Each structure stands twice: as structure tokens, then as C-alpha cells.
Amino acid sequence: MSSLIGVGLYSIPEASAITGIPTRKIRRWLFGYESGNKVKQPPLWHSDVATTLEETISFQDLLEIRFVHAFRDYGVPLPAIRVAAEHAREFFHQPYPFTCKRFQTDGQSIFATVEEETGDEGLVDLVKKQNVFKKIIKPSLYSGIEYDQGDNNALRWFPVKNSRKVVLDPNRSFGKPIVTDNGIRTETLYQSWLAEEQDHKMVAALYDVDVAAVNSAILFEQRIATVNEVHP
């Protein structure tokens, strides 16, 4: 278990709720899938923990799937994403290349190589039109992610827009969503808020946190509840 400290641990349903990405897609990308001709396709990358803990992914996996989801929404086929990931891993020397901040500037040239190798006409806009690439790799994908000094490794993620009250930090509470200042789980505050008849000030007093932190935790957990309703 000591080898899992600092990597963050999330079940597939947890990852789905946090990111808003359906569980079936996450499983395809992380555990492989059968293509139309029944050929088993390998995972897009090798997870930190998926081979050790069944149906569990790491903090880095959690961030990486957000980028894959953005490419798939644009229509980039999985084989092209797979080749791009391989090239990016070699280029950046990082196991999770899309999350690496350098991908924001160098990713377009990587997909240019993929287009040349695969002849996939569907990548033309992505490669030729810089504004299209920037639209997909939009600032919101990187917003809230705090990197190390080299800008290569993601250290933590603040998922609530324009707020640092809630954080996912693999070195704290196994990466579960917590209040940044004192480490209380957002789920704990949310459940207490429901139990206390939605009294924000009462919850803040009970857990010795400011009301703004309680509000951020509630907003985050309500978003998760909404995702669970859409993807039960």
C-alpha cells in the first residue's frame, strides 16, 4: 500500500462523477476494448494503479482522461489519439503526455506527425488551423491544475472555477476532493449541510471553516450529484 501513497485513488464511478465523463468511456481508454473486428485493443496508456487495484485509477489518469475526452468530442479517432500519445510520451519523456503543460504549445506539431503517418483526413483542421487546436485544448482543461516548477508534472487540481477552496491533491486524503485549508472531505460538508437543513453558517461553525469553503464544497458535490443522475 505504501507504493500507492501520493498517487491518488479513484473508482471508475468516482472518476466519472468528478470529470463528467461516462464510465464506459473511461473503461475503454484505461482497460482496452474490442474493435469492430473483435480484435482486442490495448489501453491508451498504462495506469499507475489499474494493474494493481481493479477498477481503480490514479490522479494522473483522472486528469489525462479529460484531454482524451476533449479530442473525442471533436471527433479525433482513438487510433489517432493512441499514436499521438505514443509520440508525445517520447517527446516529453512523460508517462501522461496530454496533461503535461508543454502539450498546450507542442501538441499541434505532434498531431501533424500523426496526420502524416496515418493519412487521417479528419485531423486536417486540428493540424492546419491553430485556432481549432486551441479551442479543443482550451485553457479550462489546464485551469486549476498546479504544476511543478518544470511545468511537466501536475501536482494538484482545483476543480471549482476561479476558486482554490476545493482541491484534489494526491498527497492528501488519497486525492479525494477536500477543503484546501483543513483537508475536510467535500462530501462530509455536503452531507452535514443536508442534515443541518441547508444552513451554511452552521456547517461552517461545526467544522471550523469559512462559509466560502462550505459553499464551494456544496457546489462541487451538487455537480457530482447531477453527473450521477445523468450517468448512473
C-alpha positions in Angstrom: 0.0 0.0 0.0 2.9 2.4 0.6 3.6 2.4 -3.1 0.2 3.9 -3.6 0.7 6.9 -1.3 0.8 10.1 -3.2 -0.8 8.8 -6.5 -4.5 9.4 -5.7 -7.1 6.7 -5.9 -10.5 6.8 -7.6 -13.0 4.2 -8.5 -14.3 4.4 -12.1 -17.7 5.8 -10.9 -15.9 8.4 -8.8 -13.8 9.5 -11.7 -16.9 9.7 -13.9 -18.7 11.9 -11.3 -15.7 14.2 -10.9 -15.0 14.7 -14.6 -18.4 14.2 -16.1 -17.2 11.5 -18.4 -19.3 8.3 -18.7 -17.8 5.2 -17.1 -17.9 3.2 -20.3 -15.6 5.6 -22.0 -13.2 5.7 -19.1 -13.0 1.9 -19.1 -12.4 1.7 -22.8 -9.5 4.1 -22.6 -7.9 2.7 -19.4 -8.6 -1.0 -19.8 -8.8 -1.5 -23.5 -11.7 -2.7 -25.7 -12.7 -4.9 -28.6 -12.8 -3.1 -32.0 -15.4 -3.9 -34.7 -13.5 -6.9 -35.9 -13.4 -8.3 -32.3 -9.6 -7.5 -32.1 -8.7 -6.6 -28.5 -7.3 -3.0 -28.4 -4.9 -2.2 -25.6 -5.4 0.7 -23.2 -4.4 4.2 -24.4 -1.8 4.3 -21.7 -0.7 2.3 -18.7 -2.2 3.5 -15.5 -0.2 4.0 -12.3 -2.6 1.7 -10.4 -5.1 0.0 -12.7 -3.0 -3.2 -12.8 -2.7 -3.3 -9.0 -6.2 -2.3 -8.0 -9.1 -3.4 -10.1 -11.4 -0.7 -11.4 -9.2 2.0 -9.8 -7.3 4.8 -11.4 -4.8 7.4 -10.3 -4.8 11.2 -10.0 -2.8 11.5 -13.2 -5.2 9.1 -15.0 -8.1 11.4 -13.8 -6.5 14.4 -15.5 -5.5 12.6 -18.6 -8.9 11.3 -19.5 -10.2 14.9 -19.6 -7.9 15.6 -22.5 -8.8 12.4 -24.3 -12.5 13.3 -23.9 -11.9 16.7 -25.5 -10.3 15.1 -28.5 -13.0 12.5 -28.8 -15.7 15.3 -28.6 -14.0 16.9 -31.6 -14.1 13.6 -33.5 -10.4 12.6 -33.3 -10.5 8.7 -33.6 -9.0 6.6 -30.9 -6.2 5.2 -33.1 -5.0 8.7 -33.8 -5.1 9.6 -30.1 -3.2 6.4 -29.4 -0.4 7.3 -31.8 -0.4 10.9 -30.6 0.0 9.7 -27.0 2.9 7.5 -28.0 4.7 10.3 -29.8 4.1 12.8 -27.0 5.4 10.3 -24.4 8.6 10.0 -26.4 8.8 13.8 -27.0 8.1 14.9 -23.4 9.5 11.9 -21.6 6.3 11.8 -19.6 4.0 8.8 -19.0 1.0 11.2 -19.1 1.8 13.4 -22.1 -1.5 15.2 -22.6 -1.6 16.6 -19.1 2.0 17.8 -19.4 1.8 21.6 -19.9 4.1 21.6 -22.8 1.4 19.8 -24.8 -0.5 23.1 -24.8 2.1 24.5 -27.2 3.7 21.5 -28.8 0.7 19.2 -29.2 -0.3 20.6 -32.6 3.1 19.5 -34.1 2.6 16.1 -32.6 -0.8 15.7 -34.3 0.8 16.9 -37.5 3.2 13.9 -37.3 0.2 11.7 -36.7 -1.7 13.0 -39.7 1.3 12.4 -41.9 1.8 8.9 -40.6 -1.8 7.8 -40.6 -3.2 9.9 -43.6 -6.3 10.6 -41.5 -8.0 13.5 -43.2 -10.1 14.1 -40.1 -7.1 15.6 -38.4 -6.6 18.3 -41.1 -8.4 21.1 -39.2 -6.8 20.1 -36.0 -3.3 20.4 -37.6 -3.7 23.2 -40.1 -5.9 25.6 -38.1 -4.2 26.7 -34.9 -7.4 28.2 -33.5 -9.1 24.8 -33.8 -6.4 23.2 -31.7 -6.6 26.0 -29.2 -10.3 25.6 -29.0 -10.0 21.9 -28.1 -7.0 22.3 -25.8 -8.8 25.2 -24.2 -7.5 27.0 -21.1 -10.2 25.4 -18.9 -8.5 22.0 -19.3 -5.4 23.4 -17.7 -7.2 25.9 -15.5 -6.9 25.0 -11.8 -4.1 22.5 -12.4 -1.0 23.3 -10.4 2.3 22.1 -11.9 5.8 21.6 -10.5 8.5 24.1 -11.3 9.3 22.4 -14.6 5.7 22.7 -15.7 5.7 19.0 -16.6 4.1 17.2 -13.6 0.6 18.0 -12.4 0.7 18.3 -8.6 -2.9 19.1 -7.7 -6.1 20.3 -9.2 -8.6 22.9 -8.0 -11.8 21.8 -9.8 -14.1 24.7 -8.9 -13.8 27.5 -11.4 -12.0 30.6 -10.1 -11.7 29.1 -6.6 -8.9 27.4 -4.6 -11.3 26.4 -1.8 -11.6 22.8 -3.0 -8.6 20.7 -4.2 -7.8 17.2 -5.4 -4.2 16.5 -4.1 -2.8 13.0 -4.4 -0.7 13.6 -1.3 -3.8 14.4 0.8 -6.7 12.0 1.5 -5.7 9.8 -1.4 -6.7 12.6 -3.8 -10.3 12.8 -2.7 -12.0 16.2 -3.0 -11.2 18.2 0.1 -11.4 21.7 1.5 -7.9 23.1 0.8 -7.3 24.8 4.2 -8.0 21.9 6.6 -8.5 18.8 4.5 -12.1 18.1 5.3 -13.8 16.0 2.6 -16.3 18.0 0.5 -18.7 15.1 0.8 -18.6 15.4 4.6 -19.5 19.1 4.4 -22.2 18.4 1.9 -23.9 15.7 3.9 -23.7 17.9 7.0 -25.3 20.7 5.1 -28.2 18.5 4.1 -28.5 17.2 7.7 -28.5 20.8 9.1 -31.4 21.9 6.9 -29.0 23.6 4.4 -27.6 26.0 7.0 -24.3 27.1 5.6 -23.2 29.1 8.6 -24.0 26.2 11.0 -21.8 23.8 8.9 -19.0 26.3 8.8 -19.1 26.6 12.6 -19.3 22.9 13.2 -16.2 22.2 11.1 -14.3 25.5 11.8 -14.1 26.5 8.1 -15.3 29.7 6.4 -18.6 29.9 4.7 -17.0 30.4 1.3 -15.3 26.9 1.7 -18.7 25.4 2.6 -20.3 27.0 -0.4 -17.5 25.7 -2.8 -17.8 22.2 -1.3 -21.6 22.2 -1.8 -21.4 23.5 -5.4 -18.8 20.8 -6.2 -20.8 18.0 -4.6 -24.1 19.2 -6.3 -22.3 19.0 -9.6 -21.2 15.4 -8.8 -24.8 14.6 -7.9 -26.0 15.9 -11.2 -23.5 13.9 -13.1 -24.6 10.8 -11.2 -28.2 11.4 -12.3 -27.1 11.6 -15.9 -24.6 8.7 -15.8 -26.0 6.4 -13.0 
